[in-house]
């Protein structure tokens, strides 16, 4: 039996990778499971292990969705058996922010606009 620091929850929702190694990207993916320490997803593009990433997880397929804006590191990268999303990636979740936005909202920022409350914010230092 594997013991994990944080329990995982099965969750199949859209995920967008918006930055890799500090460079803007737009890579579509979908989650497999999520925890407070990270997320496992299936992506259309490979990202090397160790790369810093920024990504957004839509907690609902409905609009407006609640979006988790995350910063982390690629912990694992391997081939998947999914023909639509050929890469299985695992990201740490070192920092995250809950924000009510639409998944493709280009106005998404690191912090919410002035006057909008932050629902939850977590910073992890290692």
C-alpha positions in Angstrom: 0.0 0.0 0.0 1.4 3.4 -1.0 1.3 6.1 1.7 0.9 9.6 0.4 1.4 12.9 2.2 -1.9 14.2 0.7 -4.9 12.2 -0.3 -5.7 12.1 -4.0 -9.1 12.8 -5.5 -10.2 11.5 -8.9 -11.2 14.5 -11.0 -11.5 14.7 -14.8 -11.7 18.3 -15.8 -9.8 20.6 -18.2 -6.3 21.8 -17.4 -4.3 24.4 -19.3 -0.5 24.7 -19.1 0.2 28.4 -19.6 3.9 28.6 -18.9 6.9 26.2 -19.1 10.3 27.3 -18.0 9.0 30.9 -17.7 8.0 30.9 -21.3 4.3 31.4 -22.3 2.6 28.3 -23.7 -0.9 27.1 -24.2 -1.0 23.3 -23.8 -4.4 21.6 -23.4 -4.7 18.7 -20.9 -7.2 17.0 -18.6 -6.7 16.0 -15.0 -6.8 12.4 -13.8 -6.5 13.1 -10.1 -5.6 16.0 -7.8 -4.4 16.7 -4.2 -3.3 19.7 -2.3 0.3 18.7 -3.2 -0.1 18.2 -7.0 -2.0 17.0 -10.0 -1.7 14.1 -12.4 -2.9 14.9 -15.9 -2.8 13.8 -19.5 -1.5 16.3 -22.1 -1.0 16.6 -25.8 2.6 17.7 -25.4 5.6 16.4 -23.4 7.3 18.6 -20.8 10.6 17.5 -19.3 10.7 16.5 -15.6 12.1 19.3 -13.5 10.7 22.1 -15.6 8.8 24.8 -13.7 5.2 25.1 -14.9 2.2 27.4 -14.4 -1.2 25.8 -15.1 -4.9 26.3 -14.6 -7.4 23.7 -13.5 -11.1 24.3 -14.1 -13.0 22.7 -11.2 -16.1 22.4 -13.3 -17.1 21.9 -16.9 -19.8 24.6 -16.4 -19.2 28.3 -17.0 -18.3 30.3 -15.1 -15.9 27.8 -13.7 -13.8 28.1 -10.6 -10.2 28.1 -11.7 -7.2 27.1 -9.7 -4.1 29.0 -10.9 -1.1 27.0 -10.0 2.7 27.1 -10.0 4.7 23.9 -9.7 7.3 21.6 -11.2 7.0 18.6 -13.5 7.7 15.6 -11.2 7.1 12.9 -13.8 6.6 12.5 -17.5 5.7 9.3 -19.3 3.8 8.0 -22.2 0.1 7.3 -21.7 -2.3 4.9 -23.4 -4.7 7.8 -24.2 -4.5 8.5 -28.0 -5.9 12.0 -27.5 -3.5 13.0 -24.7 -0.4 10.8 -25.3 1.6 12.1 -22.3 1.0 11.5 -18.6 2.4 14.3 -16.5 2.6 14.9 -12.7 3.0 18.4 -11.4 3.7 19.6 -7.9 1.4 22.3 -6.6 3.8 24.7 -4.8 1.5 27.7 -5.0 -2.1 28.1 -6.0 -4.9 30.6 -6.0 -8.7 30.0 -6.5 -10.2 32.5 -8.8 -13.7 32.6 -10.5 -12.8 32.9 -14.2 -13.5 31.2 -17.5 -10.9 28.7 -18.6 -9.9 30.6 -21.7 -10.0 34.1 -20.1 -6.9 35.8 -21.3 -7.3 38.3 -18.5 -6.2 35.6 -15.9 -3.5 37.0 -13.7 -1.3 35.8 -10.9 -3.5 37.6 -8.3 -7.2 38.6 -8.5 -8.1 42.1 -9.6 -8.2 44.8 -6.8 -11.4 44.6 -4.9 -12.0 40.9 -5.6 -11.5 38.6 -2.6 -9.0 35.9 -2.7 -10.9 32.7 -1.7 -7.8 30.7 -0.9 -4.1 31.1 -1.3 -1.3 28.8 -0.3 2.4 29.1 -0.6 4.7 26.1 0.0 8.4 26.6 0.7 10.8 23.7 0.6 
